[in-house]
Amino acid sequence: MILAYIDPGSGSILIQVVLASCIGGIAVFWSKIKALFTGKKPDAAQKPEDSSKPE
């Protein structure tokens, strides 16, 4: 018989990790998520510039 036990401290840390990952993912991709619902394109300032273009 296998007994599995997660104490409350470990459970709360696991919940914090999951929630922080979700919130971090939303923060990183916020402009794309917002564009999905508004129908607008994400800001052009978010895209990296092409360094191969001559100035």
PDB file with one MODEL, atoms N, CA, C and O in Angstrom:
MODEL        1
ATOM      1  N   MET A   1       0.835  -1.174   0.000  1.00  0.00           N
ATOM      2  CA  MET A   1       0.000   0.000   0.000  1.00  0.00           C
ATOM      3  C   MET A   1       0.886   1.247   0.000  1.00  0.00           C
ATOM      4  O   MET A   1       1.823   1.359   0.791  1.00  0.00           O
ATOM      5  N   ILE A   2       0.575   2.176  -0.897  1.00  0.00           N
ATOM      6  CA  ILE A   2       1.355   3.402  -1.007  1.00  0.00           C
ATOM      7  C   ILE A   2       0.592   4.532  -0.328  1.00  0.00           C
ATOM      8  O   ILE A   2      -0.559   4.820  -0.656  1.00  0.00           O
ATOM      9  N   LEU A   3       1.257   5.152   0.611  1.00  0.00           N
ATOM     10  CA  LEU A   3       0.647   6.278   1.305  1.00  0.00           C
ATOM     11  C   LEU A   3       1.299   7.566   0.813  1.00  0.00           C
ATOM     12  O   LEU A   3       2.521   7.702   0.857  1.00  0.00           O
ATOM     13  N   ALA A   4       0.503   8.490   0.355  1.00  0.00           N
ATOM     14  CA  ALA A   4       1.020   9.777  -0.099  1.00  0.00           C
ATOM     15  C   ALA A   4       0.517  10.852   0.846  1.00  0.00           C
ATOM     16  O   ALA A   4      -0.672  10.920   1.157  1.00  0.00           O
ATOM     17  N   TYR A   5       1.433  11.685   1.297  1.00  0.00           N
ATOM     18  CA  TYR A   5       1.067  12.747   2.222  1.00  0.00           C
ATOM     19  C   TYR A   5       1.751  14.038   1.794  1.00  0.00           C
ATOM     20  O   TYR A   5       2.968  14.072   1.607  1.00  0.00           O
ATOM     21  N   ILE A   6       0.982  15.076   1.644  1.00  0.00           N
ATOM     22  CA  ILE A   6       1.528  16.409   1.379  1.00  0.00           C
ATOM     23  C   ILE A   6       1.100  17.288   2.545  1.00  0.00           C
ATOM     24  O   ILE A   6      -0.090  17.515   2.768  1.00  0.00           O
ATOM     25  N   ASP A   7       2.088  17.777   3.284  1.00  0.00           N
ATOM     26  CA  ASP A   7       1.747  18.617   4.426  1.00  0.00           C
ATOM     27  C   ASP A   7       1.244  19.978   3.943  1.00  0.00           C
ATOM     28  O   ASP A   7       1.498  20.354   2.798  1.00  0.00           O
ATOM     29  N   PRO A   8       0.545  20.713   4.785  1.00  0.00           N
ATOM     30  CA  PRO A   8      -0.041  21.995   4.361  1.00  0.00           C
ATOM     31  C   PRO A   8       0.983  23.001   3.824  1.00  0.00           C
ATOM     32  O   PRO A   8       0.669  23.770   2.916  1.00  0.00           O
ATOM     33  N   GLY A   9       2.178  23.004   4.363  1.00  0.00           N
ATOM     34  CA  GLY A   9       3.210  23.927   3.875  1.00  0.00           C
ATOM     35  C   GLY A   9       3.591  23.634   2.437  1.00  0.00           C
ATOM     36  O   GLY A   9       3.721  24.555   1.630  1.00  0.00           O
ATOM     37  N   SER A  10       3.771  22.365   2.108  1.00  0.00           N
ATOM     38  CA  SER A  10       4.116  21.992   0.734  1.00  0.00           C
ATOM     39  C   SER A  10       2.960  22.271  -0.212  1.00  0.00           C
ATOM     40  O   SER A  10       3.172  22.703  -1.345  1.00  0.00           O
ATOM     41  N   GLY A  11       1.759  22.029   0.240  1.00  0.00           N
ATOM     42  CA  GLY A  11       0.583  22.299  -0.587  1.00  0.00           C
ATOM     43  C   GLY A  11       0.438  23.772  -0.900  1.00  0.00           C
ATOM     44  O   GLY A  11       0.097  24.137  -2.026  1.00  0.00           O
ATOM     45  N   SER A  12       0.691  24.627   0.083  1.00  0.00           N
ATOM     46  CA  SER A  12       0.556  26.065  -0.153  1.00  0.00           C
ATOM     47  C   SER A  12       1.651  26.571  -1.089  1.00  0.00           C
ATOM     48  O   SER A  12       1.402  27.460  -1.904  1.00  0.00           O
ATOM     49  N   ILE A  13       2.855  26.019  -0.984  1.00  0.00           N
ATOM     50  CA  ILE A  13       3.931  26.405  -1.899  1.00  0.00           C
ATOM     51  C   ILE A  13       3.584  25.971  -3.325  1.00  0.00           C
ATOM     52  O   ILE A  13       3.828  26.719  -4.271  1.00  0.00           O
ATOM     53  N   LEU A  14       3.024  24.789  -3.486  1.00  0.00           N
ATOM     54  CA  LEU A  14       2.622  24.302  -4.801  1.00  0.00           C
ATOM     55  C   LEU A  14       1.547  25.213  -5.404  1.00  0.00           C
ATOM     56  O   LEU A  14       1.597  25.533  -6.592  1.00  0.00           O
ATOM     57  N   ILE A  15       0.592  25.621  -4.598  1.00  0.00           N
ATOM     58  CA  ILE A  15      -0.459  26.530  -5.076  1.00  0.00           C
ATOM     59  C   ILE A  15       0.149  27.879  -5.475  1.00  0.00           C
ATOM     60  O   ILE A  15      -0.249  28.458  -6.485  1.00  0.00           O
ATOM     61  N   GLN A  16       1.105  28.381  -4.696  1.00  0.00           N
ATOM     62  CA  GLN A  16       1.745  29.647  -5.017  1.00  0.00           C
ATOM     63  C   GLN A  16       2.511  29.570  -6.326  1.00  0.00           C
ATOM     64  O   GLN A  16       2.485  30.513  -7.117  1.00  0.00           O
ATOM     65  N   VAL A  17       3.193  28.455  -6.563  1.00  0.00           N
ATOM     66  CA  VAL A  17       3.950  28.284  -7.803  1.00  0.00           C
ATOM     67  C   VAL A  17       3.010  28.267  -9.009  1.00  0.00           C
ATOM     68  O   VAL A  17       3.287  28.905 -10.024  1.00  0.00           O
ATOM     69  N   VAL A  18       1.919  27.549  -8.898  1.00  0.00           N
ATOM     70  CA  VAL A  18       0.957  27.476 -10.001  1.00  0.00           C
ATOM     71  C   VAL A  18       0.346  28.850 -10.280  1.00  0.00           C
ATOM     72  O   VAL A  18       0.268  29.269 -11.435  1.00  0.00           O
ATOM     73  N   LEU A  19      -0.082  29.547  -9.237  1.00  0.00           N
ATOM     74  CA  LEU A  19      -0.677  30.872  -9.430  1.00  0.00           C
ATOM     75  C   LEU A  19       0.332  31.881  -9.979  1.00  0.00           C
ATOM     76  O   LEU A  19      -0.009  32.673 -10.857  1.00  0.00           O
ATOM     77  N   ALA A  20       1.551  31.862  -9.482  1.00  0.00           N
ATOM     78  CA  ALA A  20       2.576  32.789  -9.974  1.00  0.00           C
ATOM     79  C   ALA A  20       2.907  32.516 -11.434  1.00  0.00           C
ATOM     80  O   ALA A  20       3.154  33.451 -12.197  1.00  0.00           O
ATOM     81  N   SER A  21       2.917  31.254 -11.829  1.00  0.00           N
ATOM     82  CA  SER A  21       3.175  30.911 -13.226  1.00  0.00           C
ATOM     83  C   SER A  21       2.066  31.432 -14.130  1.00  0.00           C
ATOM     84  O   SER A  21       2.338  31.974 -15.201  1.00  0.00           O
ATOM     85  N   CYS A  22       0.835  31.272 -13.709  1.00  0.00           N
ATOM     86  CA  CYS A  22      -0.307  31.764 -14.495  1.00  0.00           C
ATOM     87  C   CYS A  22      -0.271  33.284 -14.613  1.00  0.00           C
ATOM     88  O   CYS A  22      -0.450  33.822 -15.706  1.00  0.00           O
ATOM     89  N   ILE A  23      -0.047  33.972 -13.517  1.00  0.00           N
ATOM     90  CA  ILE A  23      -0.017  35.436 -13.530  1.00  0.00           C
ATOM     91  C   ILE A  23       1.180  35.947 -14.336  1.00  0.00           C
ATOM     92  O   ILE A  23       1.066  36.938 -15.057  1.00  0.00           O
ATOM     93  N   GLY A  24       2.311  35.279 -14.217  1.00  0.00           N
ATOM     94  CA  GLY A  24       3.485  35.663 -14.995  1.00  0.00           C
ATOM     95  C   GLY A  24       3.261  35.480 -16.484  1.00  0.00           C
ATOM     96  O   GLY A  24       3.667  36.321 -17.285  1.00  0.00           O
ATOM     97  N   GLY A  25       2.610  34.376 -16.860  1.00  0.00           N
ATOM     98  CA  GLY A  25       2.306  34.148 -18.270  1.00  0.00           C
ATOM     99  C   GLY A  25       1.368  35.195 -18.827  1.00  0.00           C
ATOM    100  O   GLY A  25       1.525  35.639 -19.964  1.00  0.00           O
ATOM    101  N   ILE A  26       0.390  35.590 -18.027  1.00  0.00           N
ATOM    102  CA  ILE A  26      -0.531  36.642 -18.459  1.00  0.00           C
ATOM    103  C   ILE A  26       0.220  37.966 -18.625  1.00  0.00           C
ATOM    104  O   ILE A  26      -0.019  38.699 -19.584  1.00  0.00           O
ATOM    105  N   ALA A  27       1.121  38.269 -17.697  1.00  0.00           N
ATOM    106  CA  ALA A  27       1.870  39.528 -17.767  1.00  0.00           C
ATOM    107  C   ALA A  27       2.775  39.576 -18.991  1.00  0.00           C
ATOM    108  O   ALA A  27       2.897  40.618 -19.635  1.00  0.00           O
ATOM    109  N   VAL A  28       3.406  38.455 -19.314  1.00  0.00           N
ATOM    110  CA  VAL A  28       4.333  38.422 -20.446  1.00  0.00           C
ATOM    111  C   VAL A  28       3.588  38.578 -21.770  1.00  0.00           C
ATOM    112  O   VAL A  28       4.048  39.293 -22.660  1.00  0.00           O
ATOM    113  N   PHE A  29       2.453  37.920 -21.902  1.00  0.00           N
ATOM    114  CA  PHE A  29       1.722  37.925 -23.160  1.00  0.00           C
ATOM    115  C   PHE A  29       0.511  38.853 -23.146  1.00  0.00           C
ATOM    116  O   PHE A  29      -0.418  38.659 -23.930  1.00  0.00           O
ATOM    117  N   TRP A  30       0.504  39.861 -22.266  1.00  0.00           N
ATOM    118  CA  TRP A  30      -0.669  40.711 -22.111  1.00  0.00           C
ATOM    119  C   TRP A  30      -1.068  41.408 -23.410  1.00  0.00           C
ATOM    120  O   TRP A  30      -2.256  41.465 -23.727  1.00  0.00           O
ATOM    121  N   SER A  31      -0.110  41.940 -24.169  1.00  0.00           N
ATOM    122  CA  SER A  31      -0.473  42.659 -25.390  1.00  0.00           C
ATOM    123  C   SER A  31      -1.126  41.722 -26.410  1.00  0.00           C
ATOM    124  O   SER A  31      -2.045  42.130 -27.120  1.00  0.00           O
ATOM    125  N   LYS A  32      -0.665  40.483 -26.488  1.00  0.00           N
ATOM    126  CA  LYS A  32      -1.267  39.526 -27.417  1.00  0.00           C
ATOM    127  C   LYS A  32      -2.651  39.089 -26.943  1.00  0.00           C
ATOM    128  O   LYS A  32      -3.560  38.911 -27.755  1.00  0.00           O
ATOM    129  N   ILE A  33      -2.812  38.918 -25.641  1.00  0.00           N
ATOM    130  CA  ILE A  33      -4.114  38.540 -25.094  1.00  0.00           C
ATOM    131  C   ILE A  33      -5.119  39.668 -25.315  1.00  0.00           C
ATOM    132  O   ILE A  33      -6.264  39.421 -25.693  1.00  0.00           O
ATOM    133  N   LYS A  34      -4.687  40.907 -25.078  1.00  0.00           N
ATOM    134  CA  LYS A  34      -5.562  42.052 -25.263  1.00  0.00           C
ATOM    135  C   LYS A  34      -5.944  42.202 -26.735  1.00  0.00           C
ATOM    136  O   LYS A  34      -7.093  42.507 -27.054  1.00  0.00           O
ATOM    137  N   ALA A  35      -4.979  41.987 -27.629  1.00  0.00           N
ATOM    138  CA  ALA A  35      -5.249  42.089 -29.061  1.00  0.00           C
ATOM    139  C   ALA A  35      -6.230  41.009 -29.516  1.00  0.00           C
ATOM    140  O   ALA A  35      -7.020  41.236 -30.433  1.00  0.00           O
ATOM    141  N   LEU A  36      -6.186  39.850 -28.889  1.00  0.00           N
ATOM    142  CA  LEU A  36      -7.092  38.771 -29.244  1.00  0.00           C
ATOM    143  C   LEU A  36      -8.543  39.172 -28.975  1.00  0.00           C
ATOM    144  O   LEU A  36      -9.425  38.859 -29.775  1.00  0.00           O
ATOM    145  N   PHE A  37      -8.798  39.855 -27.868  1.00  0.00           N
ATOM    146  CA  PHE A  37     -10.159  40.228 -27.511  1.00  0.00           C
ATOM    147  C   PHE A  37     -10.619  41.542 -28.150  1.00  0.00           C
ATOM    148  O   PHE A  37     -11.813  41.727 -28.386  1.00  0.00           O
ATOM    149  N   THR A  38      -9.683  42.456 -28.432  1.00  0.00           N
ATOM    150  CA  THR A  38     -10.080  43.738 -29.009  1.00  0.00           C
ATOM    151  C   THR A  38     -10.075  43.723 -30.534  1.00  0.00           C
ATOM    152  O   THR A  38     -10.694  44.585 -31.159  1.00  0.00           O
ATOM    153  N   GLY A  39      -9.392  42.768 -31.137  1.00  0.00           N
ATOM    154  CA  GLY A  39      -9.332  42.688 -32.592  1.00  0.00           C
ATOM    155  C   GLY A  39      -8.258  43.565 -33.196  1.00  0.00           C
ATOM    156  O   GLY A  39      -8.129  43.627 -34.419  1.00  0.00           O
ATOM    157  N   LYS A  40      -7.481  44.244 -32.365  1.00  0.00           N
ATOM    158  CA  LYS A  40      -6.392  45.083 -32.853  1.00  0.00           C
ATOM    159  C   LYS A  40      -5.091  44.300 -32.841  1.00  0.00           C
ATOM    160  O   LYS A  40      -4.957  43.301 -32.134  1.00  0.00           O
ATOM    161  N   LYS A  41      -4.129  44.771 -33.638  1.00  0.00           N
ATOM    162  CA  LYS A  41      -2.809  44.139 -33.648  1.00  0.00           C
ATOM    163  C   LYS A  41      -2.023  44.607 -32.428  1.00  0.00           C
ATOM    164  O   LYS A  41      -2.230  45.722 -31.949  1.00  0.00           O
ATOM    165  N   PRO A  42      -1.106  43.751 -31.912  1.00  0.00           N
ATOM    166  CA  PRO A  42      -0.260  44.188 -30.787  1.00  0.00           C
ATOM    167  C   PRO A  42       0.611  45.374 -31.201  1.00  0.00           C
ATOM    168  O   PRO A  42       0.858  45.584 -32.389  1.00  0.00           O
ATOM    169  N   ASP A  43       1.068  46.134 -30.232  1.00  0.00           N
ATOM    170  CA  ASP A  43       1.895  47.310 -30.506  1.00  0.00           C
ATOM    171  C   ASP A  43       3.129  46.947 -31.300  1.00  0.00           C
ATOM    172  O   ASP A  43       3.744  45.907 -31.065  1.00  0.00           O
ATOM    173  N   ALA A  44       3.495  47.806 -32.243  1.00  0.00           N
ATOM    174  CA  ALA A  44       4.693  47.578 -33.046  1.00  0.00           C
ATOM    175  C   ALA A  44       5.950  47.785 -32.208  1.00  0.00           C
ATOM    176  O   ALA A  44       7.014  47.273 -32.557  1.00  0.00           O
ATOM    177  N   ALA A  45       5.844  48.521 -31.119  1.00  0.00           N
ATOM    178  CA  ALA A  45       6.999  48.779 -30.264  1.00  0.00           C
ATOM    179  C   ALA A  45       7.463  47.499 -29.564  1.00  0.00           C
ATOM    180  O   ALA A  45       8.610  47.424 -29.123  1.00  0.00           O
ATOM    181  N   GLN A  46       6.608  46.513 -29.457  1.00  0.00           N
ATOM    182  CA  GLN A  46       6.963  45.266 -28.793  1.00  0.00           C
ATOM    183  C   GLN A  46       7.847  44.385 -29.668  1.00  0.00           C
ATOM    184  O   GLN A  46       8.544  43.509 -29.155  1.00  0.00           O
ATOM    185  N   LYS A  47       7.829  44.605 -30.998  1.00  0.00           N
ATOM    186  CA  LYS A  47       8.602  43.770 -31.912  1.00  0.00           C
ATOM    187  C   LYS A  47      10.051  44.240 -31.954  1.00  0.00           C
ATOM    188  O   LYS A  47      10.305  45.444 -31.981  1.00  0.00           O
ATOM    189  N   PRO A  48      11.007  43.309 -31.960  1.00  0.00           N
ATOM    190  CA  PRO A  48      12.411  43.709 -32.053  1.00  0.00           C
ATOM    191  C   PRO A  48      12.727  44.237 -33.450  1.00  0.00           C
ATOM    192  O   PRO A  48      12.167  43.764 -34.439  1.00  0.00           O
ATOM    193  N   GLU A  49      13.612  45.202 -33.526  1.00  0.00           N
ATOM    194  CA  GLU A  49      13.982  45.788 -34.808  1.00  0.00           C
ATOM    195  C   GLU A  49      14.946  44.864 -35.540  1.00  0.00           C
ATOM    196  O   GLU A  49      15.723  44.140 -34.918  1.00  0.00           O
ATOM    197  N   ASP A  50      14.887  44.898 -36.855  1.00  0.00           N
ATOM    198  CA  ASP A  50      15.794  44.101 -37.685  1.00  0.00           C
ATOM    199  C   ASP A  50      17.119  44.822 -37.765  1.00  0.00           C
ATOM    200  O   ASP A  50      17.191  45.913 -38.330  1.00  0.00           O
ATOM    201  N   SER A  51      18.176  44.238 -37.211  1.00  0.00           N
ATOM    202  CA  SER A  51      19.472  44.903 -37.163  1.00  0.00           C
ATOM    203  C   SER A  51      20.222  44.810 -38.481  1.00  0.00           C
ATOM    204  O   SER A  51      21.283  45.419 -38.617  1.00  0.00           O
ATOM    205  N   SER A  52      19.704  44.061 -39.465  1.00  0.00           N
ATOM    206  CA  SER A  52      20.413  43.927 -40.741  1.00  0.00           C
ATOM    207  C   SER A  52      20.096  45.074 -41.697  1.00  0.00           C
ATOM    208  O   SER A  52      20.714  45.176 -42.757  1.00  0.00           O
ATOM    209  N   LYS A  53      19.140  45.942 -41.341  1.00  0.00           N
ATOM    210  CA  LYS A  53      18.791  47.070 -42.206  1.00  0.00           C
ATOM    211  C   LYS A  53      19.875  48.136 -42.130  1.00  0.00           C
ATOM    212  O   LYS A  53      20.334  48.472 -41.038  1.00  0.00           O
ATOM    213  N   PRO A  54      20.291  48.674 -43.280  1.00  0.00           N
ATOM    214  CA  PRO A  54      21.259  49.786 -43.228  1.00  0.00           C
ATOM    215  C   PRO A  54      20.554  51.057 -42.793  1.00  0.00           C
ATOM    216  O   PRO A  54      19.370  51.250 -43.070  1.00  0.00           O
ATOM    217  N   GLU A  55      21.284  51.911 -42.117  1.00  0.00           N
ATOM    218  CA  GLU A  55      20.682  53.154 -41.630  1.00  0.00           C
ATOM    219  C   GLU A  55      20.905  54.291 -42.577  1.00  0.00           C
ATOM    220  O   GLU A  55      20.462  55.409 -42.315  1.00  0.00           O
TER     221      GLU A  55
ENDMDL
END
